[in-house]
């Protein structure tokens, strides 16, 4: 049986020239396509593709979504991106920037395009605050970005450029803390977001742990669109299973009497 690390490596690798490849296809100057996945399942590697940049820029960015659209798609967008980045957390030859203006979404086909890929050397110059906060750990850099991205999906405010312009790390901490603490969200969810950026006395060791802490809050929201379909299906299946089991128990009890 393959270990998770072997499984990830088989999907994403790097060439002799230190270029990232997905399913053997070079990703330089291209976009990664992530098909939105069900919230109660892991993303299948076949839901990841490489596409021309032109295909990505033909659809709207997260920054262009309305408040209602953003909240409707918040959970599947965030969860699918988090699932996709697990495949890239072990490679040091490239890094994906999760700025809302660089993430495109095709609502009709339920696809996300991640377009801003940096080399390891460029990551430090363009995202200095993330690199320093994460001690150059790729996975921790993704955890920080995922927390900031979730904040954007709930609030519509992007912290990326604001934090990059702040000189002192202590001021950056205050910006992030204040932004997350003032979210209109459950206290436990805000604590999870703060933990992902290491601002509540703890930290997550991997993306899976962060996703698991956030996932209980996916079904609390009641927007219209793709999310209720997923959550409604999940709830309906759970209800059917419960009713079927209860019917069986009652029938079995009756036969015994």
Secondary structure, DSSP 4 states (H G I P E B T S, - for coil): ---HHHHHHHHEEE-TTS-EEETTEE-TTEEEEEE---TTSPPPGGGEEEEEHHHHHTS-BGGGS-HHHHHHHHHHHHHHHHHHHGGGTT-SS-EE---GGGEEEETTTTEEEE--EE-HHHHHHH-HHHHHHTTT-HHHHHHHHHHHHHHHHHHS---HHHHHH--SHHHHHHHHHHHHHTSSS-HHHHHHHHHHTT-SS---SSHHHHHHHHHTTTTT---SSHHHHHHHHHHHHHHHHHHHHHHHHHHHHHHH-
